[in-house]
Amino acid sequence: MNPRKPRLAVLLGDPAGIGPELVGRLLADAGTPAAADLLLIADQGELQRGMDLAGRRTTVQPVAGIADADFTRAPEGTPLLVDYRGDTSGAFARGVSTAAGGRYSLDTLAMGLSALQRGRVDAMLFAPLNKHSLHLAGMHTSDELHWFAEQLRFDGPVCEFNVLDGLWTSRVTSHIALREVAEQITIDGVTRGIELIAQAMAGAGITRPRLAVCGLNPHNGDNGSFGREELDVIGPAVAAARVRGIPVEGPFAADTIFLKVQGEQRQYDGVVTMYHDQGQIAMKLMGFWRGVTVQGGLPVAITTPAHGTAFDIAGRGVANPGAMIQAFQLACRMACARF
């Protein structure tokens, strides 16, 4: 039995999108205060706006800063709030990408990382970001995962994992042009992808997960007729991972493997894909409003909803909090596994 509840930093993400509303709905959910102690790092006005969109104001306990985040001094179940806006000022634009929204996102993410590094929290949950806004604000990495690694001075392998109803997926390549994928599929890269997801699932309390690996080419290459990556690269990588004790099989044709991971007859707990959309399309079709992204490989636990900022419905009060709640629950499990 854990001696205490997990402690989570919770961030609004890009204020131009549905993030503030999602956080408001998370705070209003009856299961939230019982599951974790929350440290909200957010502009107070934006947080209140999110609560209003969610239809419920949640009482919070203001604190001066990260160093003052003492959960024992707040009433049970009351979130702490660091009222923090970073280097932005003035009203945020709504429903569009802006440098101001990206700057606010990066500033609050940096504060959340500081809370993790100082041991004030056990995990971090952030609402959706907008990559274009982040790049407008000066982020020079391809995505937030590699920005996190840079901020943490972490030079080990990293990978985004997507989680849906207990099914995990990872990918060997991520945010690159499709024409560049094949040249980056290597034995070491595929083996590393298998090892990363196995380690991450173990860190979430899933022991000896059953893993499947996708091929790259149509019909799994058809014995070399449509490409040899399955024979020369992916197959040997799977064999190497099995030698290291990882229960993994493949490669499998990408257009059928996801039929084997649905329902009560699920044959595998995780799938390693070769590129971004190979797994993302399947996962989002199976449960767009329940999917979670894990910032995998990092020395800290960070989760976020797998969907985006939904600029088209921002401010309308109709955002679905399903993925945010799932991301919260997974962050709690990952945090508890680190106690």
Rosetta blueprint (number, residue, H / E / L):
1 M L
2 N L
3 P L
4 R L
5 K L
6 P L
7 R E
8 L E
9 A E
10 V E
11 L E
12 L L
13 G L
14 D L
15 P L
16 A L
17 G L
18 I L
19 G H
20 P H
21 E H
22 L H
23 V H
24 G H
25 R H
26 L H
27 L H
28 A H
29 D L
30 A L
31 G L
32 T H
33 P H
34 A H
35 A H
36 A L
37 D E
38 L E
39 L E
40 L E
41 I E
42 A E
43 D L
44 Q H
45 G H
46 E H
47 L H
48 Q H
49 R H
50 G H
51 M H
52 D H
53 L H
54 A H
55 G L
56 R L
57 R L
58 T L
59 T L
60 V L
61 Q E
62 P E
63 V E
64 A L
65 G L
66 I H
67 A H
68 D H
69 A L
70 D L
71 F H
72 T H
73 R H
74 A L
75 P L
76 E L
77 G L
78 T L
79 P L
80 L E
81 L E
82 V E
83 D E
84 Y L
85 R L
86 G L
87 D L
88 T L
89 S L
90 G L
91 A L
92 F L
93 A L
94 R L
95 G L
96 V L
97 S L
98 T L
99 A H
100 A H
101 G H
102 G H
103 R H
104 Y H
105 S H
106 L H
107 D H
108 T H
109 L H
110 A H
111 M H
112 G H
113 L H
114 S H
115 A H
116 L H
117 Q H
118 R L
119 G L
120 R L
121 V L
122 D L
123 A E
124 M E
125 L E
126 F E
127 A L
128 P L
129 L L
130 N L
131 K H
132 H H
133 S H
134 L H
135 H H
136 L H
137 A L
138 G L
139 M L
140 H L
141 T L
142 S L
143 D L
144 E H
145 L H
146 H H
147 W H
148 F H
149 A H
150 E H
151 Q H
152 L H
153 R L
154 F L
155 D L
156 G L
157 P L
158 V L
159 C E
160 E E
161 F E
162 N E
163 V E
164 L E
165 D L
166 G L
167 L E
168 W E
169 T E
170 S E
171 R E
172 V L
173 T L
174 S L
175 H L
176 I L
177 A L
178 L H
179 R H
180 E H
181 V L
182 A H
183 E H
184 Q H
185 I L
186 T L
187 I H
188 D H
189 G H
190 V H
191 T H
192 R H
193 G H
194 I H
195 E H
196 L H
197 I H
198 A H
199 Q H
200 A H
201 M H
202 A H
203 G H
204 A L
205 G L
206 I L
207 T L
208 R L
209 P L
210 R L
211 L E
212 A E
213 V E
214 C E
215 G L
216 L L
217 N L
218 P H
219 H H
220 N H
221 G H
222 D L
223 N L
224 G L
225 S L
226 F L
227 G L
228 R L
229 E H
230 E H
231 L H
232 D H
233 V H
234 I H
235 G H
236 P H
237 A H
238 V H
239 A H
240 A H
241 A H
242 R H
243 V H
244 R L
245 G L
246 I L
247 P L
248 V E
249 E E
250 G E
251 P E
252 F E
253 A L
254 A L
255 D L
256 T L
257 I H
258 F H
259 L H
260 K H
261 V L
262 Q L
263 G L
264 E L
265 Q L
266 R L
267 Q L
268 Y L
269 D L
270 G E
271 V E
272 V E
273 T E
274 M L
275 Y L
276 H H
277 D H
278 Q H
279 G H
280 Q H
281 I H
282 A H
283 M H
284 K H
285 L H
286 M H
287 G H
288 F L
289 W L
290 R L
291 G L
292 V E
293 T E
294 V E
295 Q E
296 G E
297 G L
298 L L
299 P L
300 V L
301 A E
302 I E
303 T E
304 T E
305 P E
306 A L
307 H L
308 G L
309 T L
310 A L
311 F H
312 D H
313 I H
314 A L
315 G L
316 R L
317 G L
318 V L
319 A L
320 N L
321 P L
322 G H
323 A H
324 M H
325 I H
326 Q H
327 A H
328 F H
329 Q H
330 L H
331 A H
332 C H
333 R H
334 M H
335 A H
336 C H
337 A H
338 R L
339 F L
